Amino acid sequence: MQITLFHLPNSRSQRIVWLLEELNPNYELIICDQNAPQAEMKFPTLQIKKQGKIQSLSESSAIAEYLCQLEQKLVVLPSDPDYWHYCFYKNFADASFMPNLALKQVFTQIAQQTPWPVRFISLAFKVAFNRAYLNPELDQQLQMLNRHFMQHTWLAGDKFSSADILLWFPLLACEFAHAKFSDYPALAQYLKQIKSRPAFQTALQKGHWSAEEFQRYWQITQ
């Protein structure tokens, strides 16, 4: 079986690069950019070549589920007391947390692309929507996560799992997109803990990660 990952730097597919480094199967990493022939594909996209047939899989959560089941690693069994945390958080990252951050980015891009004479209108709408809806929603989500990490090392208790890999990207984005992120010290400690993992550091290098570019991209959404 041959595993190939199509990856766009500084996108959510960085999580799958990290996941592959944690699982450590043989795989090929193809770095793409917006102008490449693969630019129209969804990132990440995993291709599996087996017995002459090629199957493609997209969506980070689906790829994580497939790879973890394939390798039987970084999963938590239903019989485990922390399975409920694992089951919830591995879906929470993309289903509930990331959409609020994506909306912050959408309204920022709308404001930036609005003609200058009337840009103040879209800027005012962005600020109002952030203040009235997105920031309070993010505060609730961050409070929930902060409470969890005040009592647990990882999302599944003391066990590192795929749920932690999926949560990392939106949580790091929130560090720059949400002005009150510093109010949640357990989250900062959790991100520091992630950075200490050797597979994470290797994945950043292989995935052509730019911390500066990532920070600029999300900081403008405040």
Residue pairs with C-beta under 8 A, 6 or more apart in sequence:
1 48
1 49
1 50
2 28
2 48
2 49
2 50
3 20
3 25
3 26
3 27
3 28
3 46
3 47
3 48
4 27
4 28
4 29
4 30
4 46
4 47
4 48
4 49
5 13
5 16
5 17
5 20
5 27
5 28
5 29
5 30
5 44
5 45
5 46
5 47
6 13
6 30
6 32
6 38
6 41
6 43
6 44
6 45
6 46
6 47
7 13
7 14
7 16
7 17
7 29
7 30
7 31
7 32
7 43
7 44
7 207
8 32
8 33
8 34
8 43
8 44
9 31
9 33
9 207
9 208
9 209
9 210
10 208
10 209
10 210
10 213
10 214
10 217
11 43
11 44
12 43
12 44
12 60
12 98
12 169
13 43
13 44
13 60
13 207
14 169
14 203
14 204
14 207
14 209
15 44
15 60
15 64
15 165
15 166
15 168
15 169
16 44
16 46
16 60
16 63
16 64
16 67
17 29
17 203
17 206
17 207
18 165
18 168
18 199
18 200
18 203
18 204
18 207
19 63
19 64
19 67
19 68
19 74
19 162
19 165
20 27
20 29
20 67
20 203
21 199
21 200
21 202
21 203
21 206
22 73
22 74
22 165
22 197
22 199
23 67
23 68
23 71
23 73
23 74
24 199
25 67
25 70
25 71
29 206
29 207
30 38
31 207
31 208
32 38
32 39
32 41
32 43
33 39
41 58
42 58
42 59
43 58
44 58
44 60
44 63
45 56
45 57
45 58
46 56
46 57
46 58
46 63
46 66
46 67
47 54
47 55
47 56
47 57
48 54
48 55
48 56
48 57
57 63
57 66
59 94
60 94
60 166
61 90
61 91
61 93
61 94
61 166
64 90
64 162
64 165
64 166
65 162
68 74
68 75
68 162
69 75
74 160
74 161
74 162
74 165
75 86
75 161
75 162
76 82
76 83
76 86
76 87
76 156
76 159
76 161
77 83
80 86
80 156
80 159
81 157
82 152
82 156
82 157
82 158
82 159
83 156
85 148
85 152
85 155
85 156
85 157
85 163
86 155
86 156
86 159
86 161
86 163
89 155
89 156
89 163
89 166
89 167
90 155
90 161
90 162
90 163
90 166
92 167
93 163
93 166
93 167
93 169
93 170
94 166
94 170
96 141
97 141
97 167
97 170
97 171
97 174
98 169
98 170
100 134
100 137
100 138
100 141
101 138
101 170
101 173
101 174
101 177
101 218
101 221
103 129
103 134
104 130
104 134
104 177
104 221
105 177
105 217
105 218
105 221
107 122
107 125
107 126
107 129
107 130
107 221
108 126
108 220
108 221
110 122
110 126
111 119
111 122
111 123
111 125
111 126
112 220
114 121
114 122
114 123
130 221
130 222
135 178
135 179
135 180
138 174
138 177
138 178
139 178
139 180
142 174
142 178
142 180
142 181
142 183
142 184
142 187
143 184
145 167
145 171
145 184
145 186
145 187
146 184
146 185
146 186
146 187
147 186
148 155
149 186
149 187
149 189
149 190
150 186
152 158
153 193
154 160
154 161
154 163
154 164
155 161
155 163
155 164
155 167
156 163
156 164
160 197
164 194
168 191
168 194
171 187
171 190
171 191
172 191
172 214
173 214
173 218
174 181
175 181
175 187
175 188
175 191
175 218
176 214
176 215
176 218
176 219
176 221
176 222
177 218
177 219
177 221
177 222
178 222
179 222
181 187
181 188
182 188
194 200
195 201
203 209
